[in-house]
């Protein structure tokens, strides 16, 4: 098990929370919650040791460009490839934008 | 409509995640999740053994309404650790069933649906998982005194181990063709009894003995449905309307033992033989 923590610059707080994915082989889950204006925090829990450089490069690529909504993100990884990680992060961001719609169902 | 169009038209239940299955069964807009993934109650044991913990420990507790009546859906996520029951996930199911029974005692008629996609106990959590399964079984027996407890096994994991006993305690069981229901999984039987007795790689053979269709025709489950969310929901509604069964399956142990005694264990079990013996019924 390896735990990695990151902080990136971000925009306005995310609109809501979202969950994407499942901790199955080659997959991961992304839990996203709104965070304070201007900062995104990420915690990665992964069962695959020794891939720190890959995580650093991947997350810098996703979060290092145009600021995304500020979020507190937990990634629980079970050996997902970088492409799958990126897709799940994007899925979580897409779903948080609709959270107000979804929360109607959860109320 | 062609077969292809029918397949595209159908709203698959199997392809849904546990959370999505629960939401699809409850009345639209009524679902509220208890101990949701953001509560952070996860398995303390898996990370110590190099396995990543999932935020909901693979169990979704969904409270809401079913046809306007208070209900709780307990959905096991088969994609996470084979739907195995650990300390946290097991406690979530047992606790929710106990609260439902308590609600019934207070005059709030609450019924439960359990979505069994599980290989049984989570080996990494050993006795804690077994204890949780025992709690689940006790809670089912308590709750079914008031309201039906209905189990659904859609697939593709199936329902095995201690959780198959929990399924056997339910008032009614619903299965699809893809479902399997059995105490020991194929690999375990092969390991214990030998390849000649049970070839765990022979999928048609496995399904012919433990698959949903066979279990339905052997009287061990109550409804055999397509992998179709609409049909599964309407079947569930029909069974709830039926109310409690006159006698629960688990109260007919003598009848089951009588049928079991008719099985000739000296020869390889054949699906047809099992069906013809079990279809005689279980009244002692």
Interface residues (C-beta under 8 A of the other chain):
Chain A: X1 X17 X19 X22 X23 X24 X27 X29 X31 X33 X45 X46 X47 X74 X76 X77 X78 X104 X105 X106 X107
Chain B: X17 X19 X23 X28 X29 X31 X32 X33 X37 X38 X47 X50 X51 X52 X53 X54 X55 X77 X79 X80 X81
